[in-house]
Amino acid sequence: MSTQQNEPIDLYYWPTPNGWKISILLEELKVPYNLRLINIGAGDQFDPEFLKISPNNKMPAIVDQEGPGGAPISVFESAAIMKYLAKKFGQFYPSDERAQVKVDEWLFWQMGGFGPMLGQNHHFSKYAPEKLPYAIKRYEDETHRLYGVLNKRLAENDYVAGDYSIADMAIYGWATLWENQGMDIEEFPHVKAWLARLGARDAVKKGMEVGKEEREKLSLADNKDAQKVLFNQRAK
């Protein structure tokens, strides 16, 4: 694949931990992109045109006008997007197969556990219409366990897969919300140091700022209509 990008990549995005993965990566790659905000509280994710790109009605998604063979390609699911971009531009994903396995392990760890469990934690502790002690404890305990796994890994490595990679970018946004997840970051000193290490990167700062004002406007705690759209997943 070419490492030159003439046409901007279209990024379908909302400022959430999953969206931040791609805005951070694009900033790290210094690749031009057009921001297409998908207001998930207003139900933009159910628009028929967006569903052609992301049939699971989730953001982020991208359209690259300069895809394989020079033809446009759309990609949904954040890990698939990250691997596509990193491989295309030859950065943040190693060429050595053994090193690739390490990045994939931690990328899929985030996709299969760290993101979903932390998301359920947040849902049941903040937004569930009734407080269910069992569910709250279940997901807080699993969140705590996962932070322990990450902390142990970072005790031996500055970055989760050895060198800084898309795996770090995938995990970072979720881990910045430790306080909302009921965690005490002082229990996980290596995670705390890693958060500071990544947070000091210019591209990470820029990526986290993308759409920040829109995120601040959408207060889920006070917006019952947005909660209905997000949590019942009903098309508008």
N, C-alpha and C positions, 0 to 999 in steps of 0.2 A: 504494500500500500504506500501511497505517496505521503511524505511528511510535510508537504506544503498544503496550505488551505487557503483558497482564494475566496470561495463563497462562505459566508458565516454559517455556522451550525445553528439550527433552530432548537432552542431549549424550551421545552414545555415544563413548567416549574411552578412550585409554590414553596415558600421558605419554611421547610420542615427538615428534620434530620435526613430524610431520603433525598429531598431536593438539594440540600447543602452538599451532598456527596458530589454531585455533578457540577455545581457552580464552583466548588473548590478545585475540582480536577481541571475544568476548563481554564480557570485562572492560572493554575500551575503550568498548564501546557501553553498558555499565552495564545490560545486559539480564538479567533473572532467568533462571536455568537450573538444571535438575536434572542432576546428574552420574550417568551410567550407565557404570560402569567395564566395559570389555571387555578382560579379561585375555588378551592375545594369546599369552602363553606357555603358558596353560592351554587354549587352543583355544576361548575364548568366541566368537570370530568365526565359528565354524561352527554356532552355535546356529540352528536353523530360524527362530526368531522374529527374530533379528538379520538373517538373510539376506533376510527380507522387506523390511528397510529398506536393507540394503547388500548387494546380490546378488554383489558382487565379494569378499565376505568380508574386507573391510578396514574399519578405522576410520580417521578419524572419520566419524560420520554424525549427523544431527539429525532430530528430529521437532518441527515447529512446529504446535501446536494451532490457531494463528491464522494460517494460511496464506492465500494468495490467495482472495478471496471469503469469507473467514471459515472455510474448511474446512481440516482438517489436511493437512500436506504433509510428506513425508520427503525428505531430500536426502543423497546420498552423494557422495564425492570432495571433497577439501578445498577445491579452487579453486571448485567449484560452490557449496559451502556459504558460502564467504567472499563470493562475488559476491551470492548470495541475501541474506545478512544485511546486507551493506553497502548494497545497493540498497533493501532494505526500510526500513532505519532512516536512510537518507540521509546516511551518514557513511563516510569513508575510501575512497569510490569517487566520482569526480567526475561531475557532470551533463554537462559539456562533452564532446562526442564525441571531439575530438582528445586531450583529457586522458585519457579512458577508454582510448584506444588505448595510451597509454604505460603505464598501469597493467596492462592486459592483456598487453602485451609482456613485462613483467618477471614477472608472475604466471605466465605460461605458460613463460617461461624457467626459472623455478624448478621447475615441474611436469615439464617435459620434459627438463631437464638437471641443474640444481643438486641436486635431491633424488635422482633415480635414480643419477647417477654417484657422488655422495658415499656413497649407501647401498651400492653395489657395492664401492666402495673399502673401506668399513668391513667388509663381509662377507668379502672375500678376504684382507684383512690380519689380521682378528681371529678369524673363525669358520670359515673353510673347513677341512675335515678334512685337506687337504694344502696346503702352501704352493706356490702356482704363481707363480713370479717374473714371468712375462709378464703375468698377470692383475693382480697387485699393482701392477706398474709402469704398466700401461695405465690403471688407474683412478686411481692417485695422480697421474699426469701430467695426466689430464683434470680432476681436482679442482683441481690447481694452475692450469690454464688458466682454469677457471671463476672461481676466486678473482681471477685477474688481470682478467677481464672486469668483475667486480663492483667491483674496486678502481678501475679506470679510470672507470667510471660515477660512483662516489662521489667521485672527485677533482673532479668538476664540479657535483655535487649533494649536498645534505645527505641526501636520500632518493632512492630509485632512480627514482621516477617524477615527481619534482618536489616535491610535497607528500607528507607522511606518509600512507601508504595501506596497503591490504591486501597489496600487493606486498611492502612491507617486512616485514610480519608473517609472510608466507609464507616468506621467505628466512631470517629471523632465527634461528629455532630450529636449523636446519641449520648455520648459520655459527657458532653458539656451540660446536659440537663440533669446531672446527678442529684441536685437538690430537690427538684420536682419529683424525682423517683424515690425520695425518702432515704437517700444514701448520705453517709458522712464521708466525704472525700479524704479526710484525715486517716481513715482506716485503710486507704489504698494509696500510700505515698508514691508508688511508682506510676500509678495512673495519673496522679496529680502532677508529677513532674513531666510526664508525657503530654498531658493536656497543655501545660505551659510551653513545652517545646514546639508543639504544632501551632499553638495559638500565636506564637511569635513570628510565624511565617507570613510574609506579605500576602501571598496568594490565598492563604487560609483566611486571613482577615477580610480580604476583598470578597471571597466566596461567601462568607458568613453574612456579609452586609447586603447581598443581593436580595431585594424584595423585603428588607427589614421593616420598612414603614408599613407595608401591606400586612405583614405578620402582626404588627402591633395594633393595627386597626381591628383585626379579627380576634376579639376576646371571646373564646369559646365558653368561658364560664358564664357569661351574661347573654350569649346568643343561642337561644333555644332552637331557632330555625336552622342555624348552622350545625348544631349538634344532631338534629334530626337527619340532615343531609349526610353528615359524616358517619354517624353511628348506625343509622338504619339502612344506609346505602340505597336510598330510593332516588330514582331519577326525578328531576324537577319537572 
